[in-house]
Amino acid sequence: MTILDVGKRKLDTELLLRQGIGNLYTKHYKMTEKYKNHIDVRPLKQFAYEKLPESPLKEILLIEDDILDIDAFLARLPIWLRLSKLLT
């Protein structure tokens, strides 16, 4: 289990995934070959917009594409986690 420190709150990433933030498969597109290996990050972007304070992490998340290739998502994840630690 991974815990993210965001502001004064700690967020359980498994709980976030269960709630639909960072879904591994997009709900908004038919699962065609085109989107099979992609991740819908719109719920994560919505969370950032509504809940995160003004920060580099929020800015970076909001400019990301709505649908990311799994490899791109996994490459960006460590950067997002490091930036989340700066919020504390």
C-alpha positions, 0 to 999 in steps of 0.5 A: 500500500502506498500513502501519498502526502498531500497537504495535511492529508494522507491519501491511500493510493489503493483507495483512490484507485478503487474510487476511480482516480487513475483508472487503468482502463478508460470508462469513457471510450469503448475498449478498442485496440486504440485505447486498450493499453492506455490510462484515463487520467481525467479523474486524477486531473479532476481531483488535482483541480478540485483538491490540490493547492496551487503547486507545480504538481497541480499545474503538471497534472492539468496540462497532461493529455486526458488519455496516456499510454501506459508506458508514459503514465508509468514514466511520469508517476515517479515524478508526480510522487516526488512533487507530491512530497513537496506539498507537505 
